[in-house]
Amino acid sequence: MSEAAPTSVATPREKQNNTAVADADVGAAVAADSASDKSQDGAVQLSKEIDNMSMARVTVIWLSVVCGVMCTFLDEGIIATAIPQITDEFRSLGDVGWYGSAYLLTLCAFQLVYGRLYSQFPIKVIYLASLAVFETGSLICAVSKSSTAFIVGRSISGLGGSGLMSGTIALFASALPSSRLPLYLGSVGVVYGLASVLGPVVGGLITNSHLTWRWCFYINLPLSVPPAICTAFFVKVRPSETVDARSWMRKALALDYLGMLLLVPSITCLILALQLGGTQYGWADGKTIGCFVVFAVLLVAFVTEQWWMDEKALVPPRVFRMRVVFSAAMFGFCLESAFLVLVYYIPLWFQAIQGVTAEQSGIRYLPLCLAFILAIFSSGWLVTKLGYFQPFMLAGTVLVSLGSGLLSTLRVSSGSNLWIPFQIIAGLGIGASTEQPSVATQSLLAEADAPIGVAVVLFCQNLGPATFISVANTIFARTLSTEIERRLPGLDPAIIRDSGATALHSKVAPDEVGVLLELYNEALTRTFLVAAVLAAASIVGLVGIGMQRIPTSKDDGPGDEEPATAEPSSTGPAEKCGQSDGEGAKH
């Protein structure tokens, strides 16, 4: 039988040392808890300071951030009137399509990437980096010596502009009183409406002056100074519980680069197919079909990779399955597509059917723009007071469907007593609802998920118009060709399609002008039916969101009703993510 091991007895000195170590551990724990409490107290204090900041400070921050996003909106419209001089200088008429497409490609393709960046890194850093990238692209465009360099500059501008769009919403949510978020987001829509009207006008004034077209891009440089200085030195953002505490290098290495490599080329191929199909190449052309095939293959690979990566994915499946994200994205996709179809074809109707100049068509298009601006500002203010955005989304669905349907009834002889009120109806609906998907995702999602959810919505709001403007153009071209072959069999439809909207009268005999205008009107008004159908389809997204209340300017804290919109839209895959119903929503 073995002997028992001797029991060691601590000496008085050892006991004293052990007691000292234990006391030190307790002291360290107490100090850590105290530091944590102080940090939490500081975060709460800063959040209260932001929510109660003076109106003067709010105005300065708001103006600075709006100035930054206005650069991106102006950049979309200001180039339209500069293109003739650009093509003359570079002798690059064949590259005209790329001047707009290059910007759109990167603007749309990188939205989801920025959503992930804003959720992982400090908001101010990513925003300032986006602003720097945008201005770099503008500078390259301004000093470019060739068409290729100009296209590269446009691509870089779109890359930066994509981050500015997401960053504007993130800054508004983090640096300004949260109870007025719908009003701030509505102001972005107002700026967009103003930029849509002023962009071509400013571009025309600059291009036709001694400054030349290059100042259409130089002008962005001074406009970027206020948002850069204000964001860097004046803006305070709420402490984020979701920003990873790891080093920048470790966070950068943890990003979903494979997802980016699959998504960006996929969207690029889709937009290329939509931009070139039916114009530079036919829809049945091998290049167009090839782009669609590559898009589909890469998209399937991207979705599979996102499911496999789970929470580390560019867009975690859990976030996209949240009802509020999926529904808001669907609503934004449909309604923004309807809006851009109207924006594209209403001025064309004035020029082709009523025979007015581009400047005159812009003036006649003002009823829609002014109604849009009035409604978007009013709806933002009302949402901050009522706490419900759904009635304004419903108004958008109804009014845009009605207005677009009425516009489809226009005839060659229709006067201002018809096209003015029809535009106002559609403009009021668009203005009332266009920012509500962003309001829903930013207000109803948890802090960790809001940047990604907003990025998904913005992505769909950019992708929808790129898709359905091409669809509307195809319907327009096919209707025009069919009607010409039926009623003017001796006329080649290709001659009319390629002649431009303002040269119709010179392509046929005087006694056939009236018939040709009727055919052209029939083809154009079919595009308004596309807008009406899209607006009506947006009701699906509205129903999916449900009736949720958000915090208002009258509330001291969260709304009276607890949001529960973030529940997965389906079972099965949600269990893989370990997500219970409602997880990810603000509570």
N, C-alpha and C positions, 0 to 999 in steps of 0.2 A: 504494500500500500504506500503510495507516494506521499511525501510530506507536503503540507499546505505551504503555499508561498508566503513568505513573511510580509506582514502588512506594514507599509511605510507610514511613518508618522511625521507630519510636517513640523518643522522647527518653528519657533516663534518668528524668526526672521522671514521664513518662507510664507508664513501666514500673513505677515505684514505686507510682503510684496504682492501676494495674490489679491489681497484686499485693495491695494493701490491700483493694480491693473483693472480690477472690476470697477472701481470708482472711476477710473479713466474712461473705460468703455461706456459707462452710464453717462458720464459727462459729455463724451463725444456724441452719443445718441441724442442727449438733450439739446446739445448745440446744433446738431443737424435738424432736429425738429423745429428748433427756434428759427433757424435760417429758412427752413421751408415755410414756416408760418409767416415770416417777414416777407418772403418772396410772394406768397399768395396774397398777403395784405397789400403789397405794392401793386400786384396785377389788378386786384379789385379796385384800388384807388385810381389807377390809370384808366381803367375802363369807365369808372364814374366820371373822371375828368373829361374823357372824350364825349360821353353822353351829355354832359352839362357844359360843353364849351360854348363860348360866346358866338353870336351870329356873325360877327366880323371875322373871326377865325374860320368858322365854317365856310363863309363866302370865299375867303382867300384860298383855302384848300380846294374847294369845289371848282373855282375858276381855273386853278392851275391844272388840276387833273383833266378837266374838260378840254382845256387848251391842248393837252397831249393827245387825247383821242380824236379831237377835231382834225389833227394833222392826217390821221389815217382816213377819215371820211372825205376830206378835201382831196386826198391823193387819188381816190376812186373816180371823182368827177372832173377834176381840174385838167386831166390829161386829154379829155375828149376833144376840146377845142385846140389843143396843142399838136395833135397828131399830124395834121397836114404839113405844118412847118418841119416837124421832126422827120417825116418821110422825105420831104424835099431836101433837107440837109444831108441825110444819110443815104438817100436814094434807095429806100428800103420798103417800098410799098408792100412787098410780099411778107414783111414782118409785122404788119399792123396788128394782126390778131394776137401776136405774142406780147404786145405792149400792155394789153389788159390781162391776158391769160396768165402771164408770168407772175403778176401780183396776186391774182386770185388763187393760183395754185398753192403758193406757200401760205397765204392768209388762211386758207381752209385746212390744208393738210396738217398744220402744226398746232391747231387749236387744242387737241387732246394732249399733246406733249406739254403745252404750257399749263394745262390744268393740273398735271402731275407735278410740275415744277413749283407752282404756287402752293401746292399742298405740302411740299417737303422742305422748301427753302424760304427764307425771309421774303415777305412780299415786296418790300422796298427794293431789295437787291435785284430781284427778277424784273421788276417794273423798270428800274433804271437801265438795266442791261437791254431790255426790249427797246426802250427809247433810243439807246445808243445804236443798236442795230438798225432801227428804222431810219435814223438820221444818216447813218453810213450809206444806206441804200439810196437815200435822197441825194446825197453828195455825189455818189457815183453817177447817178442819172444826170445831174447838173453839169458834170465835167466830162461826160462820156464823149469819145471821139468816133465811136462806131455804134452801129445798131446792136451788135452783140453785147458790148459793154453796157448799153442802155438797158437791155433785157436782163442782164445780170443784176444791175442796180434795182430794177423793179422787183426781181425775185427776193433780194435782200430786204427791200422795204416791206414786202408782204410778210416776210418772216418776223420782222420787228413789229409790224402792225398787228399780227396775230397775238403777240404777247401783250400789246397795249390794250387790246379789246378786253381780254380776260383780266388784265391787271387793273383796269379802271373799275370794274365791278368789285374786285377784291379790295382795292383801296377804299372805295366808298363804304364797303361793309366793315372794314377794320379801323378806319381813321375818322369816321364821321358818326354822329348819333344814329344808332341803329333803328330807332323808331321812325325815322324819316327816309329809310332806305328806298321805298318805292318812289318817292319824290326825286331822289338823286338819280335813280335809274331812268326815270321818266325824262329827266333833263338830258340824258345821253341821247334819247330818241329825238328830242327837240333839236339838239346839235346836229344829229344826222339829217333831219329834215332841212335845216338851214344849209348845211353843207351840200346837200343834193341840189338845192336851188342855186347857191352861190358858187359852187365849184366850177361849172361850165362858164359862168359869167366872169369870175375872176381869171380863169384860164384864158378866156378870150381877150380880156383887157390887157393882161400881161403879154400875151403872144403878139397882139397887134400894136404894142408899144415898142419903144427903143430898147426895152429890157430883153427881148427875145424869149423863146419858150423855156430856156434854161432856168429862168427865175420862177417858173412854176414849181421847181424843186428846191431852189435856193431858199424860197420863202419858208420852207419847213424848218430851216436851221434856227432862225430867231424864235419861231413859235415853240421850239422845244426847250428854250431856256427857262421860262417860268415853271413848267412842271418839273424840270430837273432840279432846280434850286429848291423849290418848295418841298418836293418829296424828300430830298436828301437832308435838308436842315430844319424844316418846319413841321413836317408831318410826323405825328406819333401814332403808332398802330397798337391795337390791343395785343397783349401778350398771347401768343398762340400756344395751345396745349398740344398741337399736332406737329409743330416743326420738330424734326428729328434732332436730338441732342448730339448725334454722332458728328464726327469731323466732316468737313465739306467733301474731302476725298472719298470717304467711305460712303457718304450719301450719293455722290456722283457715280461711284462704281455700282451701287445698288439699283440704279435706274434700269428700266426695261428697254434696253437698246434694241433687242430683237423685235419687240413690238413696234418701236419707231421705224425700224428698217422695213417692216412689213406694211405698216399703215401708210407712210408717206408716199412710197411708190404706187401703192394701190389707189389712193385718192388722186395722185397725179395722172395715172392712166385713165381713170374715169373722167376727169375734167378734160383731158386732152381729147378723148373720144367724143365728148359732148360738144367741145368747142370746134373741133375740126369736122365732125360728121355732118353731112348735109351742106357743108360750105366748101372747104378746101378739098375734102374727099367725100365720096358718097357714103351712105350708111352701110351699103353692102361691100364697100372697099375693104381689102384685106387689112390695111393699116388700122381702120376704124374697128373692125371686128377683133383684130389682135389686141388692141388696147382694152376692149371690153373683157376679153378672155383673161388677160393678165390681171386686170382689176379683180375679177371674180376669184381667180386662184389665190391671189395675195390676200384678199379679204377673208376667204375661208381659213387660210393659214393664220391670219391675224386673230380671228375669233378663237381658233383652237389654242393658240399660244396664250391668249388672255385667260382662257378657262384654266389652262395648265398652271400659269403663274399665280393665279388666285390674287391674294392681297398685294403681291409685288408687281402686279400687272400695271400697264399704262392706265387702263380703266378697269379697276377691279370688278369682276362680274357682279359682286354684291351691290355695287353702286348703281350699275345700269339696270339691275333688276328692281331697284327701288321704284315704286309706282310713280312717285312724283317726278323722278328723273326721266323715266321712259315716257310718261304722258306729256310732260312739258316739252320734251324734245320733239315728240310727234306733233304737238300743237304748233310749236315754232317752225318746224319743217314745212307744214302745210300753209300756215298763214303768211310766213315770210316769202314763200314761193308765189303765192297769189299776189302779194304786194309788188314784188319785182316784175312779174308779168305785166301788171298795170303800168308800172313806172316805165317799162320798156316800150309798150305798144300804144299807150295813150298819145304821147307826142307824135309817134309815127302816124297815127290816125289823123291828127290835125294837119300834118304836112302833106300826106298823100291825098286825103279826101277833101280837105278844105283849101289846100294849095297855099298854105302860109309858110313863112320862113322858119328856120330853127328857133330864132329869137322869139317870134310870135307864138310858136307852139309852146315855148317855155312859159310865156305869159298866160296862155289859155290853160296850162296845166297847173297853175297856181291854186285853184280851188281845192284840189286834192292835197297839195302840200300844206296850205294854211289850215285846212281842217285837221290834217294829221298832227301838226304842231299843237294846235289848240287842244285836241283830244288827249294827246300823250301827256301834256303838262297837267291837264285837269284830272285825268285818271290817276296819275301819280300822287297828286295832292289828296284825292278822295280815298285812295287805298291807305294812305297814312292815317286818315281819320277813322275809316270804317274797319280796317283790318281784314277785309275780304277783297281778293283780286278776281275771284271767279266770275262775278257779274260782268266785269269788264272784258273778260275773255269771251263770255257768251255774247256780249254786244259786238265784239269783233267778228265772231263767226257769223252772226245774223246780218250785220250791216255790210260786211265785205261781200258776202254771198249775194245780198240784195243789190248792192251798188254795182258789182261786176255783172250780175245778170241784166240789170237795166242798161249798162253800157253796151252789152251785146245786142241790144235792140236798136242801136243808133243806125240811121240811114244817111245817105249822101246829103239829103236835104235837112237833116236835124240841126236845130239852132241852139243857141246858148241857153234857152229855157229848158233844154234837156241835158246837155252835157255838163253844165255847171252843177245842178243839184245831184246828178248821178255821181259825179266825182266827189262831192261833199259827203255823200252817204258812205262811199267806200273809204274816204280819207278819215272820217270819224271812227269807223270800225277798226281800221289799221292802227290809228293812234291810240285808241283805248286799250288795245290788246298786245301790241308788239313787244312790250317790255315785261309783260306779266310772267312768261315762262322763266325769265331770269330772276324775277322777284320770288317766284315760288321756290325755285331750287336754292337760292341764297338764303331765304328766310326759314325754310322748313327742314333743311338738312343740318346735320351736326357739323361742327367746325371742320372736322377732318375730311368730310365728304363734299362740302359746299364748293370748293374750287374745281374739283373734278366734275361735279354735277353741272355747274355753270358752263364749264368747257364743253361738255357733251351737248348742251342746249345751243351754245354758240356755233359749234361745229355743224349741227343739223340746220341751223338758221342760215349758214353760209352754203352748205351743200345743196339744200333744197332749191334755191333760186338757180344755181349753176345747172341743176338737172332740168328743171321745168321751163326755163327760158328756152332751152334747146328743144324740149318737147313742144312748146307753143310755136316755136319757129318752124318745126317740121309740119305741124298741123296747118299753119299759115301757108307754107310753100305748097303743100299737097292740095289744099283747098283751092288756092289760086290757079294751079296748073290744071286741075280737074275742071274748074268753071270756065277757064279760057278755052280749053279744048272742046267744051260742050257748046259754048255760046259764041266764041270767036275762033272757029276752027282754022282760019288762015293765019293766025298769029302764033308765033313761037313763044311758049310760056317762059323759056329761059331768058329771052330778051327783056321781058317785063321784070322778072326777078332780079336780073343783074343791072337794070337801068337805074335803080334807086327810086325812092318814094316821090321825089320832086320832079322827075322827068317823065311822068306817065303820059302827059298830053302830047309829047313829041314823038311817041312811039306808034301812034295809031292815027287813022284819018279822023278829021274833026267830027264826023257823024258817029264815030265809034267811041269817042271819049266818055260819053255818059254811060255806055254799057261797061266799059273798062273800069270806071270808078265804082260802079255797082258791084262788079266782081271783086275788086280790091277791098271794098268795104265788107263784103261777105267774108272774105278770108281773114281780115283783121279782127272783125267782131267775134270770130270763132275763138280767138285767143282770150277774149274776155270771158268766154264760157269756161275755158280752162281755169282761169282765176276763180270763177264762181264755184266750180267743183272742188278745187283745192280748199277754199275757205269753208265750204260745207263739211269737208272731210275732217277739218280741225276739231269738230265737235267730239270726235273719239278721244282726243287727248284731254279735252276739258272734262269729260265724264270720268276718265281715269284718275284725274287729280283729286276729285271729290271736293267737299266743302270744308276747307281747313282755314282757321283763322291765324293771322300773323300778328306780332306785336305792333301796336300803334303808338302815336304820339301821346295818347291819353293813358297808356299803360305805364306802370312803374317797372314792370318786368315782362315776362312772357305772357302771351295771350291767355285768355281764360280757358281756352280749349287746348288740350294737349295734342299737338300734331301727331298723326299716325300714318302719314302718307308714305313713309319710307319702307313699308313692308314689301317683301318680294312679290313680284307679279305672278310668280308660279312657285310651286313646291318642287322638291327634288334637288336641283342644283343648289338651291339656297342652303340646304342642309349641309352640303359640302363645305360651305363657307362658315358654318357654325353660326348662322344669323337667324335670330328669332324674329317674329313679326314685329315690325316697327323699329328694329335696330338701325341706328344710323340717323334717326330723326332727332331733332332737338327735344329735350324733355326738361 
